[in-house]
Amino acid sequence: MTDIIDAHHHIWRRRDLPWLEGPMQPRIFGPYEPIRRDYPISEYLADIKGCDVVQSVYVQANWAKTAFEDEVAYVQKAANETGFPQGIVGYADFLAEDVRPQLDRLTKYRGMRGLRMQLHWHENPQYRFAAEANLTGNPTLQRNVARLADYGWSFDLQVFPGQMAGAARLAASTPKVTFILQHAGMLEDTSEHGWQVWRDGMRRLAAAPNVVTKLSALGTFIHRNDPGYIAAIVRETLEIFGPTRCMFGSNFPVEKLWTKYSDLVAAYRAALAPFGEVAARAALHDTAATVYRL
């Protein structure tokens, strides 16, 4: 059985996450009362037990912006105590005039591998996160993302299909930075037209050799673990990017709203099986190990 690296998960303390406090705010993944609580590393380790997960990467979970270092420190403490996670993707504000003072504060944390600032914007306000649609074209953001090359850190790129052309231009203009496309491009419109827009955008991004993608969060818009749907996304994503540019991520505990970790892994293993053992190992383990230097 192929070992797994979970390249996208979270641990959190409710009190540090503004979106978990007060009235329930609408989120892409629907009602989330079951996860409006602490999700510590101990629970994550219990969730992955028996699933052949050998390493993992934590991705920022939208703590208060001013607490970006506190978030990394919290995760690094968990890693020091338990050995998980082995990699950390933190947050920084890439619209600051110069992001480097923020990055410099994170260099002392040995788990640091990259940064994520979510850029996804949608006409549907419930799906919208960024303040505007075309942040990938913002000169300040472009300049700051390029500075990641000096730190050896990657950029976790989160956009919708309609934003992919701009994202591809950003990646092509910043060849020394590795971009990790979140959630296989966040396909939310499953009409025939929506699939085609997604395919076109994925091909644009795949044309930049410094872009890889995550096979993750595929239950986000359908609110269930659907092996057939996962297989369809995995098949087309591997055909566009190739298995050595794809990696698995659980998006736990968000996906815990509708599935168990073991069932999620089973769905991805089934989706990858037609591609053979070598391709499955790349997507489940090797790509993440290489990209996040684990």
C-alpha positions as CSV (number, residue, x, y, z in Angstrom):
1,M,0.0,0.0,0.0
2,T,1.4,3.4,-1.0
3,D,2.4,5.7,1.9
4,I,0.6,9.0,1.9
5,I,1.6,12.6,2.5
6,D,-1.3,14.8,3.4
7,A,-0.4,18.0,1.7
8,H,-3.2,20.1,3.0
9,H,-4.8,20.0,6.4
10,H,-5.5,22.3,9.4
11,I,-5.3,22.2,13.2
12,W,-6.8,25.1,15.1
13,R,-8.0,26.7,18.3
14,R,-11.5,28.2,17.9
15,R,-10.6,31.4,19.8
16,D,-7.9,32.3,17.2
17,L,-10.2,32.1,14.2
18,P,-12.5,35.1,13.7
19,W,-14.8,33.2,11.3
20,L,-15.6,30.6,14.0
21,E,-16.7,33.2,16.6
22,G,-20.1,35.0,16.8
23,P,-23.0,34.2,14.4
24,M,-22.2,31.5,11.9
25,Q,-20.9,33.2,8.8
26,P,-21.8,31.7,5.4
27,R,-19.0,29.6,4.0
28,I,-18.4,27.7,0.8
29,F,-18.6,24.4,2.5
30,G,-22.0,25.0,4.0
31,P,-23.1,24.8,7.7
32,Y,-20.1,24.0,9.9
33,E,-21.4,23.8,13.5
34,P,-19.6,20.5,14.1
35,I,-16.2,22.1,13.5
36,R,-16.8,25.3,15.4
37,R,-14.5,24.1,18.1
38,D,-10.8,23.3,18.7
39,Y,-9.3,20.8,16.3
40,P,-6.0,19.9,17.9
41,I,-3.1,17.8,16.5
42,S,-4.2,14.9,18.7
43,E,-7.6,14.7,17.0
44,Y,-6.0,14.9,13.5
45,L,-3.6,12.1,14.4
46,A,-6.6,10.0,15.6
47,D,-8.4,10.7,12.3
48,I,-5.4,9.5,10.2
49,K,-4.7,6.4,12.2
50,G,-4.6,3.3,10.0
51,C,-4.6,5.4,6.8
52,D,-0.8,5.1,5.9
53,V,-0.2,8.8,6.4
54,V,3.5,9.2,7.0
55,Q,3.9,13.0,6.7
56,S,1.7,16.0,6.4
57,V,1.6,19.7,5.6
58,Y,-0.4,22.3,7.6
59,V,-1.9,25.1,5.5
60,Q,-2.9,28.4,7.2
61,A,-6.5,28.6,8.5
62,N,-7.3,32.3,8.5
63,W,-6.3,33.4,11.9
64,A,-6.5,37.1,12.5
65,K,-4.1,38.7,10.0
66,T,-2.0,40.3,12.8
67,A,-1.6,36.9,14.4
68,F,0.2,35.3,11.4
69,E,3.3,34.5,13.4
70,D,1.3,33.2,16.4
71,E,-0.4,30.7,14.0
72,V,3.0,29.3,12.7
73,A,4.3,29.2,16.3
74,Y,1.3,27.2,17.4
75,V,1.7,24.7,14.6
76,Q,5.5,24.4,15.1
77,K,4.9,23.7,18.8
78,A,2.6,20.8,17.8
79,A,5.2,19.5,15.4
80,N,7.9,19.7,18.0
81,E,5.8,17.7,20.5
82,T,4.3,15.1,18.2
83,G,6.3,15.0,14.9
84,F,3.3,16.2,12.9
85,P,3.0,18.2,10.7
86,Q,6.4,18.1,9.0
87,G,5.7,21.2,6.8
88,I,3.9,24.5,7.4
89,V,2.3,26.9,5.0
90,G,1.8,30.2,6.8
91,Y,0.1,33.5,6.0
92,A,1.5,36.9,5.0
93,D,-0.1,39.9,3.5
94,F,1.2,40.2,0.0
95,L,-0.5,43.5,-0.5
96,A,1.8,45.1,2.1
97,E,4.2,47.5,0.5
98,D,7.0,45.1,1.4
99,V,6.2,41.6,2.6
100,R,9.7,40.8,3.7
101,P,9.4,42.0,7.3
102,Q,6.6,39.5,7.8
103,L,8.5,36.7,6.1
104,D,11.6,37.5,8.2
105,R,9.6,36.8,11.3
106,L,8.7,33.3,10.1
107,T,12.2,32.2,9.1
108,K,13.0,30.9,12.6
109,Y,10.3,28.2,12.4
110,R,11.9,25.1,10.9
111,G,8.7,23.7,9.5
112,M,8.1,26.7,7.2
113,R,7.8,25.7,3.5
114,G,5.5,28.3,2.0
115,L,2.8,31.0,2.2
116,R,-0.8,31.2,1.3
117,M,-2.9,34.4,0.8
118,Q,-6.2,33.3,-0.6
119,L,-7.0,35.2,-3.9
120,H,-10.3,33.5,-4.9
121,W,-13.1,35.8,-5.9
122,H,-16.5,34.9,-7.2
123,E,-19.6,36.6,-8.4
124,N,-21.5,34.7,-5.7
125,P,-20.7,36.6,-2.4
126,Q,-20.9,33.3,-0.4
127,Y,-17.9,32.0,-2.5
128,R,-16.0,35.2,-2.4
129,F,-12.9,35.7,-0.3
130,A,-10.6,38.2,-1.9
131,A,-11.7,41.9,-2.2
132,E,-11.4,41.9,-5.9
133,A,-11.1,39.4,-8.8
134,N,-7.8,40.3,-10.4
135,L,-5.3,40.5,-7.5
136,T,-2.9,38.3,-9.4
137,G,-2.4,41.3,-11.6
138,N,-1.7,43.7,-8.7
139,P,1.9,45.0,-9.1
140,T,2.5,45.0,-5.3
141,L,1.4,41.4,-4.9
142,Q,3.4,40.4,-7.9
143,R,6.5,42.0,-6.5
144,N,6.0,40.4,-3.1
145,V,5.3,36.9,-4.4
146,A,8.5,37.1,-6.4
147,R,10.4,37.8,-3.2
148,L,9.6,34.3,-2.0
149,A,12.4,33.0,-4.2
150,D,14.9,34.5,-1.9
151,Y,13.5,32.5,1.0
152,G,13.1,29.2,-0.9
153,W,9.4,29.2,-0.1
154,S,6.4,28.3,-2.4
155,F,3.1,30.1,-2.9
156,D,-0.2,28.2,-2.4
157,L,-2.4,29.6,-5.1
158,Q,-6.2,29.6,-4.5
159,V,-8.3,30.9,-7.4
160,F,-11.5,30.0,-9.3
161,P,-11.4,28.9,-12.9
162,G,-12.4,32.4,-14.1
163,Q,-9.2,33.8,-12.5
164,M,-6.8,31.2,-13.9
165,A,-5.7,33.2,-16.9
166,G,-4.4,35.9,-14.6
167,A,-2.9,33.4,-12.2
168,A,-1.1,31.7,-15.1
169,R,0.4,35.1,-16.1
170,L,1.6,35.6,-12.5
171,A,3.2,32.1,-12.4
172,A,4.9,32.6,-15.8
173,S,6.3,36.0,-14.7
174,T,7.7,34.5,-11.5
175,P,9.5,31.4,-12.7
176,K,11.7,31.0,-9.6
177,V,8.7,30.5,-7.3
178,T,6.8,27.2,-7.2
179,F,3.0,27.8,-7.2
180,I,0.7,25.1,-5.7
181,L,-2.8,25.4,-7.1
182,Q,-5.3,24.6,-4.3
183,H,-8.1,22.1,-4.6
184,A,-7.5,21.2,-8.3
185,G,-8.7,24.6,-9.3
186,M,-12.0,24.8,-7.3
187,L,-14.4,23.6,-9.9
188,E,-17.8,24.9,-8.7
189,D,-19.8,25.1,-11.9
190,T,-20.4,21.6,-13.0
191,S,-22.4,22.5,-16.1
192,E,-20.8,21.6,-19.5
193,H,-19.7,25.2,-19.8
194,G,-18.3,25.3,-16.3
195,W,-16.2,22.1,-16.9
196,Q,-14.8,23.6,-20.1
197,V,-13.8,26.9,-18.4
198,W,-12.1,24.9,-15.7
199,R,-10.2,22.7,-18.3
200,D,-9.1,25.7,-20.3
201,G,-7.8,27.4,-17.1
202,M,-6.1,24.3,-15.9
203,R,-4.3,23.9,-19.2
204,R,-3.1,27.5,-19.0
205,L,-1.7,26.9,-15.5
206,A,-0.1,23.6,-16.4
207,A,1.7,25.4,-19.3
208,A,3.8,27.1,-16.6
209,P,6.3,24.4,-15.4
210,N,6.5,26.0,-11.9
211,V,2.8,25.2,-11.1
212,V,1.7,22.0,-9.4
213,T,-1.7,21.2,-8.0
214,K,-3.5,19.6,-5.1
215,L,-6.1,16.9,-5.3
216,S,-8.0,18.2,-2.3
217,A,-11.3,19.7,-1.0
218,L,-13.3,18.1,-3.8
219,G,-16.3,17.9,-1.5
220,T,-16.3,21.7,-1.0
221,F,-19.2,22.5,-3.3
222,I,-21.1,19.3,-3.2
223,H,-20.9,18.7,0.6
224,R,-20.2,15.0,0.4
225,N,-17.5,12.5,-0.4
226,D,-18.5,11.3,-3.9
227,P,-16.0,8.7,-5.3
228,G,-17.3,9.1,-8.8
229,Y,-16.9,12.9,-8.8
230,I,-13.5,12.6,-7.2
231,A,-12.5,10.1,-9.9
232,A,-13.6,12.5,-12.7
233,I,-11.6,15.4,-11.3
234,V,-8.6,13.3,-10.6
235,R,-8.6,11.8,-14.1
236,E,-8.8,15.1,-15.9
237,T,-6.3,16.8,-13.6
238,L,-3.7,14.0,-14.0
239,E,-4.2,14.1,-17.8
240,I,-3.5,17.9,-17.7
241,F,-0.7,18.1,-15.1
242,G,0.6,14.6,-15.0
243,P,1.0,12.7,-11.7
244,T,4.4,14.2,-10.8
245,R,2.7,17.6,-10.6
246,C,-0.3,16.5,-8.5
247,M,-0.5,15.8,-4.7
248,F,-3.2,14.6,-2.3
249,G,-4.6,16.8,0.5
250,S,-7.3,16.0,2.9
251,N,-8.6,19.5,3.8
252,F,-9.4,18.1,7.2
253,P,-11.2,18.9,9.4
254,V,-13.4,20.7,6.8
255,E,-14.1,17.4,4.9
256,K,-14.8,15.8,8.3
257,L,-18.2,17.6,8.0
258,W,-19.3,14.8,5.6
259,T,-16.8,12.0,5.6
260,K,-14.3,9.9,7.6
261,Y,-10.6,10.2,6.7
262,S,-10.4,6.5,5.8
263,D,-13.3,6.9,3.4
264,L,-11.8,9.9,1.8
265,V,-8.4,8.1,1.3
266,A,-10.3,5.1,-0.2
267,A,-12.0,7.4,-2.8
268,Y,-8.7,8.9,-3.9
269,R,-6.9,5.5,-4.0
270,A,-9.8,4.2,-6.2
271,A,-9.5,7.3,-8.5
272,L,-5.8,6.8,-8.9
273,A,-5.8,3.0,-9.4
274,P,-6.4,3.2,-13.2
275,F,-3.2,5.2,-13.6
276,G,-1.0,2.5,-12.0
277,E,1.2,2.2,-9.0
278,V,3.9,4.6,-10.1
279,A,1.4,7.4,-10.8
280,A,-0.4,6.7,-7.6
281,R,2.8,6.9,-5.5
282,A,3.6,10.2,-7.2
283,A,0.2,11.8,-6.4
284,L,-0.1,10.4,-3.0
285,H,3.5,10.8,-1.8
286,D,6.4,11.8,-4.0
287,T,5.1,15.1,-5.4
288,A,4.4,16.6,-2.0
289,A,7.7,15.3,-0.6
290,T,9.6,17.0,-3.4
291,V,7.6,20.3,-3.6
292,Y,7.4,20.8,0.2
293,R,11.0,19.4,0.8
294,L,9.8,16.8,3.3
